[in-house]
Amino acid sequence: MAGPKIQIVNHDYEAKHKVFLCQSDYQQKNHQLLMGGKLVTSSPDVKVFIVQHDYQADIKITHKNFPK
């Protein structure tokens, strides 16, 4: 089964989830929502906004686990 199609948006009000890119696996939280996904430019299943600080995020995921 394929994961969700994910689009990164420019404004937080456009996004369904706010994402923080963390450094370690133990810092991840709710990362399963994006695992196995693929980045797209149109027709996304999920829109995300990348935040600067971990306390702003709904989802915390490492760079290596973030969809490509």
PDBQT receptor file of N, H, CA, C and O in Angstrom, charges set to zero:
ATOM      1  N   MET A   1       0.840  -1.182   0.000  1.00  0.00    +0.000 N 
ATOM      2  CA  MET A   1       0.000   0.000   0.000  1.00  0.00    +0.000 C 
ATOM      3  C   MET A   1       0.887   1.248   0.000  1.00  0.00    +0.000 C 
ATOM      4  O   MET A   1       1.851   1.329   0.762  1.00  0.00    +0.000 OA
ATOM      5  N   ALA A   2       0.567   2.192  -0.833  1.00  0.00    +0.000 N 
ATOM      6  H   ALA A   2      -0.215   2.127  -1.452  1.00  0.00    +0.000 HD
ATOM      7  CA  ALA A   2       1.332   3.441  -0.917  1.00  0.00    +0.000 C 
ATOM      8  C   ALA A   2       0.899   4.396   0.181  1.00  0.00    +0.000 C 
ATOM      9  O   ALA A   2      -0.244   4.363   0.638  1.00  0.00    +0.000 OA
ATOM     10  N   GLY A   3       1.826   5.247   0.598  1.00  0.00    +0.000 N 
ATOM     11  H   GLY A   3       2.755   5.273   0.227  1.00  0.00    +0.000 HD
ATOM     12  CA  GLY A   3       1.530   6.234   1.614  1.00  0.00    +0.000 C 
ATOM     13  C   GLY A   3       0.817   7.438   1.020  1.00  0.00    +0.000 C 
ATOM     14  O   GLY A   3       0.477   7.445  -0.164  1.00  0.00    +0.000 OA
ATOM     15  N   PRO A   4       0.593   8.441   1.832  1.00  0.00    +0.000 N 
ATOM     16  CA  PRO A   4      -0.132   9.626   1.375  1.00  0.00    +0.000 C 
ATOM     17  C   PRO A   4       0.709  10.493   0.431  1.00  0.00    +0.000 C 
ATOM     18  O   PRO A   4       1.939  10.487   0.492  1.00  0.00    +0.000 OA
ATOM     19  N   LYS A   5       0.023  11.234  -0.440  1.00  0.00    +0.000 N 
ATOM     20  H   LYS A   5      -0.975  11.239  -0.489  1.00  0.00    +0.000 HD
ATOM     21  CA  LYS A   5       0.690  12.229  -1.273  1.00  0.00    +0.000 C 
ATOM     22  C   LYS A   5       0.752  13.509  -0.442  1.00  0.00    +0.000 C 
ATOM     23  O   LYS A   5      -0.265  13.970   0.076  1.00  0.00    +0.000 OA
ATOM     24  N   ILE A   6       1.953  14.080  -0.319  1.00  0.00    +0.000 N 
ATOM     25  H   ILE A   6       2.779  13.706  -0.739  1.00  0.00    +0.000 HD
ATOM     26  CA  ILE A   6       2.194  15.199   0.598  1.00  0.00    +0.000 C 
ATOM     27  C   ILE A   6       2.695  16.403  -0.181  1.00  0.00    +0.000 C 
ATOM     28  O   ILE A   6       3.547  16.291  -1.063  1.00  0.00    +0.000 OA
ATOM     29  N   GLN A   7       2.138  17.565   0.173  1.00  0.00    +0.000 N 
ATOM     30  H   GLN A   7       1.447  17.655   0.889  1.00  0.00    +0.000 HD
ATOM     31  CA  GLN A   7       2.584  18.819  -0.426  1.00  0.00    +0.000 C 
ATOM     32  C   GLN A   7       3.015  19.761   0.684  1.00  0.00    +0.000 C 
ATOM     33  O   GLN A   7       2.326  19.889   1.696  1.00  0.00    +0.000 OA
ATOM     34  N   ILE A   8       4.157  20.423   0.499  1.00  0.00    +0.000 N 
ATOM     35  H   ILE A   8       4.717  20.318  -0.323  1.00  0.00    +0.000 HD
ATOM     36  CA  ILE A   8       4.630  21.427   1.448  1.00  0.00    +0.000 C 
ATOM     37  C   ILE A   8       4.094  22.776   0.981  1.00  0.00    +0.000 C 
ATOM     38  O   ILE A   8       4.294  23.169  -0.169  1.00  0.00    +0.000 OA
ATOM     39  N   VAL A   9       3.409  23.484   1.886  1.00  0.00    +0.000 N 
ATOM     40  H   VAL A   9       3.246  23.165   2.819  1.00  0.00    +0.000 HD
ATOM     41  CA  VAL A   9       2.824  24.779   1.551  1.00  0.00    +0.000 C 
ATOM     42  C   VAL A   9       3.619  25.910   2.198  1.00  0.00    +0.000 C 
ATOM     43  O   VAL A   9       4.426  25.680   3.099  1.00  0.00    +0.000 OA
ATOM     44  N   ASN A  10       3.382  27.131   1.727  1.00  0.00    +0.000 N 
ATOM     45  H   ASN A  10       2.727  27.317   0.995  1.00  0.00    +0.000 HD
ATOM     46  CA  ASN A  10       4.143  28.291   2.182  1.00  0.00    +0.000 C 
ATOM     47  C   ASN A  10       3.581  28.975   3.424  1.00  0.00    +0.000 C 
ATOM     48  O   ASN A  10       4.289  29.747   4.071  1.00  0.00    +0.000 OA
ATOM     49  N   HIS A  11       2.326  28.708   3.766  1.00  0.00    +0.000 N 
ATOM     50  H   HIS A  11       1.751  28.081   3.240  1.00  0.00    +0.000 HD
ATOM     51  CA  HIS A  11       1.683  29.375   4.900  1.00  0.00    +0.000 C 
ATOM     52  C   HIS A  11       1.019  28.357   5.814  1.00  0.00    +0.000 C 
ATOM     53  O   HIS A  11       0.436  27.379   5.347  1.00  0.00    +0.000 OA
ATOM     54  N   ASP A  12       1.110  28.591   7.120  1.00  0.00    +0.000 N 
ATOM     55  H   ASP A  12       1.583  29.386   7.499  1.00  0.00    +0.000 HD
ATOM     56  CA  ASP A  12       0.565  27.614   8.068  1.00  0.00    +0.000 C 
ATOM     57  C   ASP A  12      -0.944  27.463   7.967  1.00  0.00    +0.000 C 
ATOM     58  O   ASP A  12      -1.464  26.384   8.251  1.00  0.00    +0.000 OA
ATOM     59  N   TYR A  13      -1.667  28.507   7.573  1.00  0.00    +0.000 N 
ATOM     60  H   TYR A  13      -1.245  29.384   7.342  1.00  0.00    +0.000 HD
ATOM     61  CA  TYR A  13      -3.125  28.400   7.486  1.00  0.00    +0.000 C 
ATOM     62  C   TYR A  13      -3.582  27.533   6.309  1.00  0.00    +0.000 C 
ATOM     63  O   TYR A  13      -4.743  27.126   6.267  1.00  0.00    +0.000 OA
ATOM     64  N   GLU A  14      -2.702  27.246   5.364  1.00  0.00    +0.000 N 
ATOM     65  H   GLU A  14      -1.758  27.576   5.398  1.00  0.00    +0.000 HD
ATOM     66  CA  GLU A  14      -3.027  26.356   4.246  1.00  0.00    +0.000 C 
ATOM     67  C   GLU A  14      -2.829  24.884   4.606  1.00  0.00    +0.000 C 
ATOM     68  O   GLU A  14      -3.320  24.003   3.901  1.00  0.00    +0.000 OA
ATOM     69  N   ALA A  15      -2.127  24.621   5.675  1.00  0.00    +0.000 N 
ATOM     70  H   ALA A  15      -1.728  25.337   6.248  1.00  0.00    +0.000 HD
ATOM     71  CA  ALA A  15      -1.705  23.254   6.002  1.00  0.00    +0.000 C 
ATOM     72  C   ALA A  15      -2.681  22.541   6.928  1.00  0.00    +0.000 C 
ATOM     73  O   ALA A  15      -3.350  23.151   7.762  1.00  0.00    +0.000 OA
ATOM     74  N   LYS A  16      -2.734  21.239   6.749  1.00  0.00    +0.000 N 
ATOM     75  H   LYS A  16      -2.190  20.744   6.071  1.00  0.00    +0.000 HD
ATOM     76  CA  LYS A  16      -3.492  20.395   7.673  1.00  0.00    +0.000 C 
ATOM     77  C   LYS A  16      -2.655  20.088   8.908  1.00  0.00    +0.000 C 
ATOM     78  O   LYS A  16      -3.181  20.007  10.019  1.00  0.00    +0.000 OA
ATOM     79  N   HIS A  17      -1.339  19.917   8.709  1.00  0.00    +0.000 N 
ATOM     80  H   HIS A  17      -0.912  19.983   7.808  1.00  0.00    +0.000 HD
ATOM     81  CA  HIS A  17      -0.428  19.604   9.810  1.00  0.00    +0.000 C 
ATOM     82  C   HIS A  17       0.797  20.508   9.754  1.00  0.00    +0.000 C 
ATOM     83  O   HIS A  17       1.247  20.913   8.682  1.00  0.00    +0.000 OA
ATOM     84  N   LYS A  18       1.323  20.814  10.940  1.00  0.00    +0.000 N 
ATOM     85  H   LYS A  18       0.957  20.485  11.811  1.00  0.00    +0.000 HD
ATOM     86  CA  LYS A  18       2.585  21.540  11.057  1.00  0.00    +0.000 C 
ATOM     87  C   LYS A  18       3.656  20.527  11.417  1.00  0.00    +0.000 C 
ATOM     88  O   LYS A  18       3.469  19.708  12.317  1.00  0.00    +0.000 OA
ATOM     89  N   VAL A  19       4.778  20.583  10.712  1.00  0.00    +0.000 N 
ATOM     90  H   VAL A  19       4.929  21.248   9.980  1.00  0.00    +0.000 HD
ATOM     91  CA  VAL A  19       5.833  19.571  10.835  1.00  0.00    +0.000 C 
ATOM     92  C   VAL A  19       7.135  20.220  11.278  1.00  0.00    +0.000 C 
ATOM     93  O   VAL A  19       7.526  21.277  10.783  1.00  0.00    +0.000 OA
ATOM     94  N   PHE A  20       7.803  19.554  12.233  1.00  0.00    +0.000 N 
ATOM     95  H   PHE A  20       7.485  18.696  12.636  1.00  0.00    +0.000 HD
ATOM     96  CA  PHE A  20       9.140  19.957  12.658  1.00  0.00    +0.000 C 
ATOM     97  C   PHE A  20      10.092  18.835  12.296  1.00  0.00    +0.000 C 
ATOM     98  O   PHE A  20       9.815  17.669  12.579  1.00  0.00    +0.000 OA
ATOM     99  N   LEU A  21      11.209  19.173  11.673  1.00  0.00    +0.000 N 
ATOM    100  H   LEU A  21      11.434  20.120  11.443  1.00  0.00    +0.000 HD
ATOM    101  CA  LEU A  21      12.219  18.177  11.309  1.00  0.00    +0.000 C 
ATOM    102  C   LEU A  21      13.216  18.062  12.451  1.00  0.00    +0.000 C 
ATOM    103  O   LEU A  21      14.016  18.969  12.682  1.00  0.00    +0.000 OA
ATOM    104  N   CYS A  22      13.164  16.952  13.156  1.00  0.00    +0.000 N 
ATOM    105  H   CYS A  22      12.515  16.215  12.968  1.00  0.00    +0.000 HD
ATOM    106  CA  CYS A  22      14.016  16.742  14.330  1.00  0.00    +0.000 C 
ATOM    107  C   CYS A  22      15.275  15.959  13.955  1.00  0.00    +0.000 C 
ATOM    108  O   CYS A  22      15.405  15.470  12.833  1.00  0.00    +0.000 OA
ATOM    109  N   GLN A  23      16.193  15.849  14.908  1.00  0.00    +0.000 N 
ATOM    110  H   GLN A  23      16.086  16.246  15.820  1.00  0.00    +0.000 HD
ATOM    111  CA  GLN A  23      17.498  15.237  14.656  1.00  0.00    +0.000 C 
ATOM    112  C   GLN A  23      17.558  13.744  14.984  1.00  0.00    +0.000 C 
ATOM    113  O   GLN A  23      18.306  13.005  14.343  1.00  0.00    +0.000 OA
ATOM    114  N   SER A  24      16.785  13.291  15.970  1.00  0.00    +0.000 N 
ATOM    115  H   SER A  24      16.178  13.891  16.491  1.00  0.00    +0.000 HD
ATOM    116  CA  SER A  24      16.904  11.915  16.455  1.00  0.00    +0.000 C 
ATOM    117  C   SER A  24      15.577  11.175  16.394  1.00  0.00    +0.000 C 
ATOM    118  O   SER A  24      14.506  11.777  16.477  1.00  0.00    +0.000 OA
ATOM    119  N   ASP A  25      15.668   9.851  16.247  1.00  0.00    +0.000 N 
ATOM    120  H   ASP A  25      16.538   9.362  16.180  1.00  0.00    +0.000 HD
ATOM    121  CA  ASP A  25      14.473   9.016  16.174  1.00  0.00    +0.000 C 
ATOM    122  C   ASP A  25      13.606   9.127  17.423  1.00  0.00    +0.000 C 
ATOM    123  O   ASP A  25      12.379   9.107  17.323  1.00  0.00    +0.000 OA
ATOM    124  N   TYR A  26      14.220   9.244  18.596  1.00  0.00    +0.000 N 
ATOM    125  H   TYR A  26      15.217   9.260  18.678  1.00  0.00    +0.000 HD
ATOM    126  CA  TYR A  26      13.436   9.279  19.825  1.00  0.00    +0.000 C 
ATOM    127  C   TYR A  26      12.618  10.563  19.969  1.00  0.00    +0.000 C 
ATOM    128  O   TYR A  26      11.700  10.613  20.787  1.00  0.00    +0.000 OA
ATOM    129  N   GLN A  27      12.933  11.598  19.195  1.00  0.00    +0.000 N 
ATOM    130  H   GLN A  27      13.679  11.558  18.531  1.00  0.00    +0.000 HD
ATOM    131  CA  GLN A  27      12.199  12.856  19.246  1.00  0.00    +0.000 C 
ATOM    132  C   GLN A  27      10.945  12.834  18.371  1.00  0.00    +0.000 C 
ATOM    133  O   GLN A  27      10.115  13.739  18.460  1.00  0.00    +0.000 OA
ATOM    134  N   GLN A  28      10.799  11.822  17.536  1.00  0.00    +0.000 N 
ATOM    135  H   GLN A  28      11.473  11.086  17.463  1.00  0.00    +0.000 HD
ATOM    136  CA  GLN A  28       9.677  11.760  16.607  1.00  0.00    +0.000 C 
ATOM    137  C   GLN A  28       8.348  11.621  17.342  1.00  0.00    +0.000 C 
ATOM    138  O   GLN A  28       8.261  10.978  18.388  1.00  0.00    +0.000 OA
ATOM    139  N   LYS A  29       7.314  12.240  16.770  1.00  0.00    +0.000 N 
ATOM    140  H   LYS A  29       7.384  12.763  15.920  1.00  0.00    +0.000 HD
ATOM    141  CA  LYS A  29       5.969  12.194  17.350  1.00  0.00    +0.000 C 
ATOM    142  C   LYS A  29       4.970  12.257  16.192  1.00  0.00    +0.000 C 
ATOM    143  O   LYS A  29       5.061  13.144  15.343  1.00  0.00    +0.000 OA
ATOM    144  N   ASN A  30       4.036  11.337  16.156  1.00  0.00    +0.000 N 
ATOM    145  H   ASN A  30       3.963  10.616  16.846  1.00  0.00    +0.000 HD
ATOM    146  CA  ASN A  30       3.009  11.263  15.112  1.00  0.00    +0.000 C 
ATOM    147  C   ASN A  30       3.589  11.136  13.707  1.00  0.00    +0.000 C 
ATOM    148  O   ASN A  30       2.917  11.460  12.728  1.00  0.00    +0.000 OA
ATOM    149  N   HIS A  31       4.812  10.673  13.604  1.00  0.00    +0.000 N 
ATOM    150  H   HIS A  31       5.358  10.410  14.400  1.00  0.00    +0.000 HD
ATOM    151  CA  HIS A  31       5.482  10.574  12.313  1.00  0.00    +0.000 C 
ATOM    152  C   HIS A  31       4.868   9.517  11.400  1.00  0.00    +0.000 C 
ATOM    153  O   HIS A  31       5.101   9.535  10.191  1.00  0.00    +0.000 OA
ATOM    154  N   GLN A  32       4.094   8.606  11.957  1.00  0.00    +0.000 N 
ATOM    155  H   GLN A  32       3.904   8.591  12.938  1.00  0.00    +0.000 HD
ATOM    156  CA  GLN A  32       3.467   7.551  11.166  1.00  0.00    +0.000 C 
ATOM    157  C   GLN A  32       2.512   8.119  10.121  1.00  0.00    +0.000 C 
ATOM    158  O   GLN A  32       2.257   7.479   9.100  1.00  0.00    +0.000 OA
ATOM    159  N   LEU A  33       1.980   9.323  10.369  1.00  0.00    +0.000 N 
ATOM    160  H   LEU A  33       2.186   9.843  11.198  1.00  0.00    +0.000 HD
ATOM    161  CA  LEU A  33       1.052   9.944   9.423  1.00  0.00    +0.000 C 
ATOM    162  C   LEU A  33       1.705  10.256   8.080  1.00  0.00    +0.000 C 
ATOM    163  O   LEU A  33       1.022  10.327   7.059  1.00  0.00    +0.000 OA
ATOM    164  N   LEU A  34       3.014  10.441   8.077  1.00  0.00    +0.000 N 
ATOM    165  H   LEU A  34       3.569  10.383   8.907  1.00  0.00    +0.000 HD
ATOM    166  CA  LEU A  34       3.724  10.792   6.846  1.00  0.00    +0.000 C 
ATOM    167  C   LEU A  34       4.595   9.676   6.303  1.00  0.00    +0.000 C 
ATOM    168  O   LEU A  34       5.061   9.760   5.166  1.00  0.00    +0.000 OA
ATOM    169  N   MET A  35       4.825   8.644   7.078  1.00  0.00    +0.000 N 
ATOM    170  H   MET A  35       4.447   8.575   8.001  1.00  0.00    +0.000 HD
ATOM    171  CA  MET A  35       5.715   7.557   6.669  1.00  0.00    +0.000 C 
ATOM    172  C   MET A  35       5.207   6.901   5.385  1.00  0.00    +0.000 C 
ATOM    173  O   MET A  35       4.012   6.654   5.224  1.00  0.00    +0.000 OA
ATOM    174  N   GLY A  36       6.138   6.629   4.483  1.00  0.00    +0.000 N 
ATOM    175  H   GLY A  36       7.109   6.829   4.614  1.00  0.00    +0.000 HD
ATOM    176  CA  GLY A  36       5.796   5.966   3.231  1.00  0.00    +0.000 C 
ATOM    177  C   GLY A  36       5.156   6.888   2.218  1.00  0.00    +0.000 C 
ATOM    178  O   GLY A  36       4.728   6.440   1.154  1.00  0.00    +0.000 OA
ATOM    179  N   GLY A  37       5.082   8.179   2.535  1.00  0.00    +0.000 N 
ATOM    180  H   GLY A  37       5.429   8.543   3.399  1.00  0.00    +0.000 HD
ATOM    181  CA  GLY A  37       4.459   9.135   1.633  1.00  0.00    +0.000 C 
ATOM    182  C   GLY A  37       5.401   9.583   0.525  1.00  0.00    +0.000 C 
ATOM    183  O   GLY A  37       6.578   9.224   0.490  1.00  0.00    +0.000 OA
ATOM    184  N   LYS A  38       4.843  10.377  -0.373  1.00  0.00    +0.000 N 
ATOM    185  H   LYS A  38       3.887  10.669  -0.345  1.00  0.00    +0.000 HD
ATOM    186  CA  LYS A  38       5.608  10.895  -1.501  1.00  0.00    +0.000 C 
ATOM    187  C   LYS A  38       5.272  12.371  -1.671  1.00  0.00    +0.000 C 
ATOM    188  O   LYS A  38       4.107  12.760  -1.594  1.00  0.00    +0.000 OA
ATOM    189  N   LEU A  39       6.298  13.196  -1.905  1.00  0.00    +0.000 N 
ATOM    190  H   LEU A  39       7.245  12.881  -1.968  1.00  0.00    +0.000 HD
ATOM    191  CA  LEU A  39       6.071  14.617  -2.150  1.00  0.00    +0.000 C 
ATOM    192  C   LEU A  39       5.502  14.822  -3.544  1.00  0.00    +0.000 C 
ATOM    193  O   LEU A  39       5.980  14.234  -4.513  1.00  0.00    +0.000 OA
ATOM    194  N   VAL A  40       4.473  15.665  -3.638  1.00  0.00    +0.000 N 
ATOM    195  H   VAL A  40       4.084  16.144  -2.850  1.00  0.00    +0.000 HD
ATOM    196  CA  VAL A  40       3.851  15.994  -4.914  1.00  0.00    +0.000 C 
ATOM    197  C   VAL A  40       3.663  17.504  -4.998  1.00  0.00    +0.000 C 
ATOM    198  O   VAL A  40       3.759  18.205  -3.991  1.00  0.00    +0.000 OA
ATOM    199  N   THR A  41       3.398  17.996  -6.195  1.00  0.00    +0.000 N 
ATOM    200  H   THR A  41       3.320  17.426  -7.014  1.00  0.00    +0.000 HD
ATOM    201  CA  THR A  41       3.144  19.424  -6.380  1.00  0.00    +0.000 C 
ATOM    202  C   THR A  41       1.664  19.723  -6.606  1.00  0.00    +0.000 C 
ATOM    203  O   THR A  41       1.242  20.873  -6.492  1.00  0.00    +0.000 OA
ATOM    204  N   SER A  42       0.874  18.701  -6.926  1.00  0.00    +0.000 N 
ATOM    205  H   SER A  42       1.216  17.766  -7.019  1.00  0.00    +0.000 HD
ATOM    206  CA  SER A  42      -0.559  18.908  -7.116  1.00  0.00    +0.000 C 
ATOM    207  C   SER A  42      -1.325  17.683  -6.630  1.00  0.00    +0.000 C 
ATOM    208  O   SER A  42      -0.768  16.591  -6.522  1.00  0.00    +0.000 OA
ATOM    209  N   SER A  43      -2.598  17.875  -6.340  1.00  0.00    +0.000 N 
ATOM    210  H   SER A  43      -3.052  18.762  -6.428  1.00  0.00    +0.000 HD
ATOM    211  CA  SER A  43      -3.503  16.824  -5.855  1.00  0.00    +0.000 C 
ATOM    212  C   SER A  43      -2.978  16.080  -4.629  1.00  0.00    +0.000 C 
ATOM    213  O   SER A  43      -2.907  14.851  -4.645  1.00  0.00    +0.000 OA
ATOM    214  N   PRO A  44      -2.607  16.800  -3.561  1.00  0.00    +0.000 N 
ATOM    215  CA  PRO A  44      -2.093  16.113  -2.364  1.00  0.00    +0.000 C 
ATOM    216  C   PRO A  44      -3.214  15.531  -1.509  1.00  0.00    +0.000 C 
ATOM    217  O   PRO A  44      -4.353  15.994  -1.550  1.00  0.00    +0.000 OA
ATOM    218  N   ASP A  45      -2.867  14.510  -0.737  1.00  0.00    +0.000 N 
ATOM    219  H   ASP A  45      -1.942  14.134  -0.704  1.00  0.00    +0.000 HD
ATOM    220  CA  ASP A  45      -3.771  13.988   0.296  1.00  0.00    +0.000 C 
ATOM    221  C   ASP A  45      -3.617  14.818   1.564  1.00  0.00    +0.000 C 
ATOM    222  O   ASP A  45      -4.583  15.037   2.296  1.00  0.00    +0.000 OA
ATOM    223  N   VAL A  46      -2.402  15.275   1.815  1.00  0.00    +0.000 N 
ATOM    224  H   VAL A  46      -1.618  15.098   1.221  1.00  0.00    +0.000 HD
ATOM    225  CA  VAL A  46      -2.083  16.025   3.035  1.00  0.00    +0.000 C 
ATOM    226  C   VAL A  46      -1.204  17.221   2.674  1.00  0.00    +0.000 C 
ATOM    227  O   VAL A  46      -0.239  17.092   1.920  1.00  0.00    +0.000 OA
ATOM    228  N   LYS A  47      -1.555  18.400   3.231  1.00  0.00    +0.000 N 
ATOM    229  H   LYS A  47      -2.339  18.505   3.844  1.00  0.00    +0.000 HD
ATOM    230  CA  LYS A  47      -0.708  19.583   3.080  1.00  0.00    +0.000 C 
ATOM    231  C   LYS A  47      -0.021  19.838   4.412  1.00  0.00    +0.000 C 
ATOM    232  O   LYS A  47      -0.661  19.818   5.463  1.00  0.00    +0.000 OA
ATOM    233  N   VAL A  48       1.286  20.079   4.364  1.00  0.00    +0.000 N 
ATOM    234  H   VAL A  48       1.806  20.095   3.510  1.00  0.00    +0.000 HD
ATOM    235  CA  VAL A  48       2.048  20.319   5.583  1.00  0.00    +0.000 C 
ATOM    236  C   VAL A  48       2.818  21.631   5.483  1.00  0.00    +0.000 C 
ATOM    237  O   VAL A  48       3.150  22.099   4.394  1.00  0.00    +0.000 OA
ATOM    238  N   PHE A  49       3.090  22.208   6.643  1.00  0.00    +0.000 N 
ATOM    239  H   PHE A  49       2.820  21.828   7.528  1.00  0.00    +0.000 HD
ATOM    240  CA  PHE A  49       3.889  23.423   6.750  1.00  0.00    +0.000 C 
ATOM    241  C   PHE A  49       5.052  23.113   7.678  1.00  0.00    +0.000 C 
ATOM    242  O   PHE A  49       4.842  22.570   8.762  1.00  0.00    +0.000 OA
ATOM    243  N   ILE A  50       6.268  23.443   7.279  1.00  0.00    +0.000 N 
ATOM    244  H   ILE A  50       6.439  23.883   6.398  1.00  0.00    +0.000 HD
ATOM    245  CA  ILE A  50       7.463  23.198   8.087  1.00  0.00    +0.000 C 
ATOM    246  C   ILE A  50       7.641  24.362   9.058  1.00  0.00    +0.000 C 
ATOM    247  O   ILE A  50       7.720  25.516   8.637  1.00  0.00    +0.000 OA
ATOM    248  N   VAL A  51       7.706  24.061  10.359  1.00  0.00    +0.000 N 
ATOM    249  H   VAL A  51       7.642  23.123  10.701  1.00  0.00    +0.000 HD
ATOM    250  CA  VAL A  51       7.863  25.098  11.381  1.00  0.00    +0.000 C 
ATOM    251  C   VAL A  51       9.300  25.147  11.892  1.00  0.00    +0.000 C 
ATOM    252  O   VAL A  51      10.078  24.214  11.695  1.00  0.00    +0.000 OA
ATOM    253  N   GLN A  52       9.633  26.255  12.551  1.00  0.00    +0.000 N 
ATOM    254  H   GLN A  52       9.000  27.013  12.710  1.00  0.00    +0.000 HD
ATOM    255  CA  GLN A  52      10.988  26.494  13.038  1.00  0.00    +0.000 C 
ATOM    256  C   GLN A  52      11.274  25.842  14.394  1.00  0.00    +0.000 C 
ATOM    257  O   GLN A  52      12.421  25.498  14.680  1.00  0.00    +0.000 OA
ATOM    258  N   HIS A  53      10.243  25.669  15.234  1.00  0.00    +0.000 N 
ATOM    259  H   HIS A  53       9.311  25.949  15.001  1.00  0.00    +0.000 HD
ATOM    260  CA  HIS A  53      10.432  25.183  16.599  1.00  0.00    +0.000 C 
ATOM    261  C   HIS A  53       9.559  23.963  16.866  1.00  0.00    +0.000 C 
ATOM    262  O   HIS A  53       8.444  23.862  16.352  1.00  0.00    +0.000 OA
ATOM    263  N   ASP A  54      10.071  23.043  17.668  1.00  0.00    +0.000 N 
ATOM    264  H   ASP A  54      10.976  23.125  18.085  1.00  0.00    +0.000 HD
ATOM    265  CA  ASP A  54       9.352  21.793  17.920  1.00  0.00    +0.000 C 
ATOM    266  C   ASP A  54       8.018  21.988  18.634  1.00  0.00    +0.000 C 
ATOM    267  O   ASP A  54       7.087  21.217  18.403  1.00  0.00    +0.000 OA
ATOM    268  N   TYR A  55       7.903  22.996  19.493  1.00  0.00    +0.000 N 
ATOM    269  H   TYR A  55       8.659  23.623  19.680  1.00  0.00    +0.000 HD
ATOM    270  CA  TYR A  55       6.652  23.199  20.226  1.00  0.00    +0.000 C 
ATOM    271  C   TYR A  55       5.509  23.682  19.314  1.00  0.00    +0.000 C 
ATOM    272  O   TYR A  55       4.352  23.663  19.734  1.00  0.00    +0.000 OA
ATOM    273  N   GLN A  56       5.803  24.107  18.090  1.00  0.00    +0.000 N 
ATOM    274  H   GLN A  56       6.743  24.122  17.749  1.00  0.00    +0.000 HD
ATOM    275  CA  GLN A  56       4.782  24.545  17.151  1.00  0.00    +0.000 C 
ATOM    276  C   GLN A  56       4.199  23.392  16.335  1.00  0.00    +0.000 C 
ATOM    277  O   GLN A  56       3.193  23.573  15.648  1.00  0.00    +0.000 OA
ATOM    278  N   ALA A  57       4.806  22.230  16.400  1.00  0.00    +0.000 N 
ATOM    279  H   ALA A  57       5.623  22.084  16.958  1.00  0.00    +0.000 HD
ATOM    280  CA  ALA A  57       4.490  21.138  15.476  1.00  0.00    +0.000 C 
ATOM    281  C   ALA A  57       3.470  20.140  16.006  1.00  0.00    +0.000 C 
ATOM    282  O   ALA A  57       3.429  19.837  17.198  1.00  0.00    +0.000 OA
ATOM    283  N   ASP A  58       2.637  19.632  15.077  1.00  0.00    +0.000 N 
ATOM    284  H   ASP A  58       2.671  19.878  14.108  1.00  0.00    +0.000 HD
ATOM    285  CA  ASP A  58       1.752  18.493  15.343  1.00  0.00    +0.000 C 
ATOM    286  C   ASP A  58       2.508  17.190  15.103  1.00  0.00    +0.000 C 
ATOM    287  O   ASP A  58       2.278  16.183  15.774  1.00  0.00    +0.000 OA
ATOM    288  N   ILE A  59       3.415  17.235  14.130  1.00  0.00    +0.000 N 
ATOM    289  H   ILE A  59       3.602  18.052  13.585  1.00  0.00    +0.000 HD
ATOM    290  CA  ILE A  59       4.185  16.059  13.728  1.00  0.00    +0.000 C 
ATOM    291  C   ILE A  59       5.666  16.396  13.821  1.00  0.00    +0.000 C 
ATOM    292  O   ILE A  59       6.107  17.443  13.348  1.00  0.00    +0.000 OA
ATOM    293  N   LYS A  60       6.431  15.494  14.440  1.00  0.00    +0.000 N 
ATOM    294  H   LYS A  60       6.073  14.644  14.824  1.00  0.00    +0.000 HD
ATOM    295  CA  LYS A  60       7.889  15.637  14.483  1.00  0.00    +0.000 C 
ATOM    296  C   LYS A  60       8.467  14.407  13.796  1.00  0.00    +0.000 C 
ATOM    297  O   LYS A  60       8.146  13.272  14.148  1.00  0.00    +0.000 OA
ATOM    298  N   ILE A  61       9.323  14.654  12.815  1.00  0.00    +0.000 N 
ATOM    299  H   ILE A  61       9.584  15.576  12.530  1.00  0.00    +0.000 HD
ATOM    300  CA  ILE A  61       9.873  13.551  12.024  1.00  0.00    +0.000 C 
ATOM    301  C   ILE A  61      11.324  13.877  11.667  1.00  0.00    +0.000 C 
ATOM    302  O   ILE A  61      11.676  15.044  11.496  1.00  0.00    +0.000 OA
ATOM    303  N   THR A  62      12.156  12.853  11.557  1.00  0.00    +0.000 N 
ATOM    304  H   THR A  62      11.870  11.905  11.696  1.00  0.00    +0.000 HD
ATOM    305  CA  THR A  62      13.556  13.073  11.182  1.00  0.00    +0.000 C 
ATOM    306  C   THR A  62      13.660  13.321   9.680  1.00  0.00    +0.000 C 
ATOM    307  O   THR A  62      12.762  12.971   8.914  1.00  0.00    +0.000 OA
ATOM    308  N   HIS A  63      14.768  13.927   9.277  1.00  0.00    +0.000 N 
ATOM    309  H   HIS A  63      15.498  14.211   9.899  1.00  0.00    +0.000 HD
ATOM    310  CA  HIS A  63      15.014  14.183   7.861  1.00  0.00    +0.000 C 
ATOM    311  C   HIS A  63      14.990  12.887   7.064  1.00  0.00    +0.000 C 
ATOM    312  O   HIS A  63      14.437  12.840   5.965  1.00  0.00    +0.000 OA
ATOM    313  N   LYS A  64      15.596  11.820   7.622  1.00  0.00    +0.000 N 
ATOM    314  H   LYS A  64      16.046  11.858   8.514  1.00  0.00    +0.000 HD
ATOM    315  CA  LYS A  64      15.695  10.570   6.873  1.00  0.00    +0.000 C 
ATOM    316  C   LYS A  64      14.338   9.894   6.685  1.00  0.00    +0.000 C 
ATOM    317  O   LYS A  64      14.166   9.137   5.730  1.00  0.00    +0.000 OA
ATOM    318  N   ASN A  65      13.378  10.145   7.562  1.00  0.00    +0.000 N 
ATOM    319  H   ASN A  65      13.518  10.760   8.338  1.00  0.00    +0.000 HD
ATOM    320  CA  ASN A  65      12.053   9.534   7.436  1.00  0.00    +0.000 C 
ATOM    321  C   ASN A  65      11.042  10.415   6.717  1.00  0.00    +0.000 C 
ATOM    322  O   ASN A  65       9.941   9.963   6.401  1.00  0.00    +0.000 OA
ATOM    323  N   PHE A  66      11.405  11.668   6.455  1.00  0.00    +0.000 N 
ATOM    324  H   PHE A  66      12.299  12.034   6.712  1.00  0.00    +0.000 HD
ATOM    325  CA  PHE A  66      10.488  12.568   5.765  1.00  0.00    +0.000 C 
ATOM    326  C   PHE A  66      10.358  12.123   4.315  1.00  0.00    +0.000 C 
ATOM    327  O   PHE A  66      11.359  11.772   3.691  1.00  0.00    +0.000 OA
ATOM    328  N   PRO A  67       9.151  12.130   3.766  1.00  0.00    +0.000 N 
ATOM    329  CA  PRO A  67       8.965  11.685   2.372  1.00  0.00    +0.000 C 
ATOM    330  C   PRO A  67       9.815  12.475   1.382  1.00  0.00    +0.000 C 
ATOM    331  O   PRO A  67      10.112  13.652   1.581  1.00  0.00    +0.000 OA
ATOM    332  N   LYS A  68      10.187  11.797   0.327  1.00  0.00    +0.000 N 
ATOM    333  H   LYS A  68       9.945  10.840   0.165  1.00  0.00    +0.000 HD
ATOM    334  CA  LYS A  68      11.015  12.423  -0.715  1.00  0.00    +0.000 C 
ATOM    335  C   LYS A  68      10.240  12.511  -2.009  1.00  0.00    +0.000 C 
ATOM    336  O   LYS A  68      10.761  13.007  -3.008  1.00  0.00    +0.000 OA
TER     337      LYS A  68
